[in-house]
Amino acid sequence: MNVFQRIGIGLEAWYWAWFVAGGAERLAPAVKSLRGPELREEGTGRGEERETTIKPPVSKTPPPPPKPAPAPKPTRSDAFTLLEALQREARLIDFLKEDVAPYEDAQIGAAVRDIHRDAAKLLERLFAIRPVIEQAEGSAVTLTGSEAGRVRLVGNVREGATSGTLVHHGWAATKTELPVWSGPKDTDRVVAPAEVEVA
């Protein structure tokens, strides 16, 4: 249907609605049939239409999944956990808190050997510590200016230095696998529980 035909139908409907008796009532069903089902509604019985609330379309997109609850914060410092591990596996705290003055050097040396072995095994398992610079101590090192935090300059330190001698290769942890503590909250600072022998 072209534009002129549409204009003609519109004028004819306007004429019927205004100047022909009963014309508006006869046109009303046709006008209602053109409306969508969400807008069409029965009249009140007096030629009037009730107001219709247009509901927004329902979204078919599923709601996003709920965010996972944040992991509970640990109630114990990792420092205490490390101390506990060093005491449990190498008896380090026992050795450091012991008064070694009464002992002979040979006795102390025998104790240190065991502590050294066990503590080294523990550090390797938990941290896998490796040198920061993989060179022999005493070898020449070239500085690039990007060593901040990895290299500490000692000796005759001057601005613009580009080389030096490796005095200590440094240490860096390549992993961290501290055990998870799960004891009672009031024991979070206990690094070695007291031992009581029951008769």
N, C-alpha and C positions, 0 to 999 in steps of 0.2 A: 504494500500500500504506500502510495507516494505522499508527499507533504500536503498537497492540495486536498487530497481525499481525507487526510486526517483533520485538516482545518475544517472541512465541510461537516464531518461527523461531530466535531466539537461544537460548532455553531448550532447544528441541529439539536444536539443534546441540551445546549444552553437555552434555546428557544422553547423546547418542551418543558424544561424544568421551571421556567419563569412565566410562560404565557398560556400554557395548556393546563386546564383543570385536571388534577390527578396525574399530571405528567411526571412530577418529581417522584411520587410513590411508585410509578411504573418503571422509572429508570433506576431506582435504588437497588433492586435485586441484581441488575446487570453490573452496576458499579461494584457491589459487594463481591460478585463472582470474580472480578478482576484482581481483587486483593489477595495477597498470600494468606495461607491458613493461619500464620501466626498473628495477622492483623485483623482477620475477619471475625466478627463476633455478632451475635444476635442483638437486635435492637431492644429497646425498653418497652416496646408496644405502643409508643407514641410517636414513631417516626424518628426517634433520637437514638444515637449510638452511645454506648458506654465507653468511657476512656479505656484504652488498652495499654498495658505496660509491656514494652518490648524488652524481652529478656535477652541479655547478651549471649552470643553463641558459646556453647560449652567447649572448652579446649580439650582436644583428644591427646595432647602431649602429656605423658605420665609425669608426675612430680619427681623432682630430683631425689635420689636416695639420701637418707639422713646421714649427716657427717658422723664418722666414728668418734666415740668419746675419747678425749685426750688421755694418753697414758698417765697413770698416777706418777707424780714426782717421787723420786727416791727419798726415803726418810733418813738415809745415812750417807755421809760423805765417802767418796771413793778412796780418799786418803786412809780412812779407817779400814776399809776393805783390804787395801794393799798391805797395811801394817799387820792385819790379822793373817794374811797369807804368808808374809815373811816370817812371822812368829810360828805359825803352824808347821811350815815346811822346812824352815832353816833355823828356827830358834834364835832369830836375830835379836829380838828384844831381850831375851834372857841373857844373851852374851853381852850386849851393850849395857845392861843394868847391873851386871855382875862386877863386883870389885875384884879386879884381876891382880892387884898388887901382891897378894900373898903367893901367887903361883909363879913357877919357873917359866922362862921363855919357851922351853920345849913343851910344857903343858898347854900354854896359850896357843902355840903354833899348831898343835894337834887339834884343838877345838876350832881354830880358825879354818883349818883345811876342810872340815866337814861343813861349816857354815858357808864357806866360799862355794863349795860344790853345789849345795842344795839351793842357795840363793840364786846362783847363776842359772840353774835349771828352771827355777820359777820365773825369773825375768825373761828368759827366752820363750817360755810358754805363753806368758801374758802379753809381752810387748815386742818380741823379736827385734831386739835393739841391734842397730847396725851403725857403722861409722858415717858421719856426715860427708866426709871427703875420703874416698877410697884410694888413699895413697899412703905410703910409708911415712912415718914421722921422721923429720929431717930432710924430706925432699922439697924441691922448689915448687911453689904454687903460684899460678897466674891469677890475678884478681881482675874481675870484669866490671866491678861496681854494682853488681846485683846480688851480693852476698849478705845483705842486711838480714839479721836474725839467724843466719847460718854460720857466719864467720865473725869472730871477735878479734880485732887487730890488737896486738901487744908489741912492746918494744918501742922503737923509734917511730911512732905513728905520725904520719904527715899526710896532708891532703894530696890526692892524686896518685897515691902509691899504686903500682900496678903488679907488684910481685912480692913474694916473701918466702919464708921457710916454715913448713908445717911443724908446729910444736906439738899440737894435739889434734887428732883427727875428729874429735867431737863424737857425740852419740845422738841417735834419733830413733824413736820408736816407730816401727813400721806397721804395728797393729795394736789394738787394745782389746783384751778379752778378760776384763776383771769379772770375777764371779758375782752373781746377783745375791745381795743380802736379803734374807727373809725372816730375820729374827724379830722378837718383840720390840716395840718402839722404845721402851725404857732401857734397852741394852744396846742402843745403836752406837755407843762409844766404847763398848767393851771389845778389845782386840784380842784378848786371851782370857777365857773364863777361868775362875779359880778351880782347882782340882781337889776334891775331897775323897779320900779313901775310906770306904765303909768296911768296918770289921765284920 
